[in-house]
């Protein structure tokens, strides 16, 4: 689902008009601005408005923005933990190695057994 569609669904579930929702924000926005959000015509909604909308609708900002798969897998957490233990030179080396691996083993290719 797209963010604009989700904002519209949440607004309608609270029986709010676009104008009413706009007036609940600081700084306020007019009905046309809310309409543009809902139709996906604006991609850079102010961070302060996203935070306020999240509170109004009682959802996390990431949920409002329709970010999917925001949870890291255990493997990803382990890799991040290992990466964070490296010094700056080690981090740069790791990034370069991963770039090389991405070109050798792109995401959408069959897995090859490595021994």
N, C-alpha and C positions, 0 to 999 in steps of 0.2 A: 504494500500500500504506500502511496505517496503522502508526504507530510501535509499537503494542502487538503487532500481528501480526508485525512485523519482529523485535522483541525475542524473541518466542517462537520464530521460525524460527532466529535466531542461537543462542539458548540450546539448542534441540534439536540443532542441528548440532554443538554442542560436547558433547553428551551430558550436559548439566547438568540437575539437577532444579531446580525453582523454589526450593526450600530452599537448595540448594548455591549458586545464583547470589546469593540474598539474603545469605548468609554471606560472600560475597566482597566485599561493599560495606562502606564505612565512612561513616556508621554503618550497621550491618547492618539488613536489613529481613527480615521473616518471609515465609513462602511466600504468605500471603494478599495481601501488598502486591505481590509479583511477579505473582501471578494477576490482581490488579486492573489492573496496568499492561498486561498482555497482552490483557485483555478490553476495554481502552480505558475503564475505569471511573475512571481518575485522569488528569487532564490537566495537572497541575502537578507533575511529577516534579522533585525537587530538582536544581539545576544540578550539584552535586557528584556526584550519582548518574549523571546523563547523561554526565559526563566519565569517570567510572569505568567505566560500561558500555561506552563507546566504546573505552576501552583494553582491556577484557576481550575484546571482540569484534573489535578491530583495525579499527574503522571511524571515520570522522570524525563528530563530534557531529551535524553537519547531515545526514549520511547516516542515522544512527541515528534522527533525528527525522523522516526522510522528507520533508525539504524538497526540493521540485522546482525545477528551473530556477534554481539558485543562481548560475549564471554570468551575467555581464552581457554583452550584445551590444556590439559596437564602438560603435554609436550611443549606447547607454546610458553607456558609459565616457566617450565624448566629451562628452556632456551633463553628466555628473557632474564631469568635469575643468573644463569651462567654469563650472559653478556654483561650484565650490570657489575659483575665481579672483575671484569677486565679493566686495565688502564686504557688511556686514550689511544695508544698505539695498538693495543690488542683489539679495541673496538673497531678501529679503522681497518685492521687486517680482517676481522670477522666480516665486516660489511663487504669488503672486496671479494672475499671467498664466497659469500652468499650470492653476490652478483654473478660470479663465474658459474656457480651451481645452477642458478636460474636459467642461464642460457643453455647449459648442458641437460638439465632435467626440468623443462617447462611443466607447469602445473597440469596441463590437460593432455599429457602424454602417458602411455601405459607405464606402470611401475616395473622397474627392472631389478631383479634380485642382485644385491651387491654382497660379495663375500669378502 
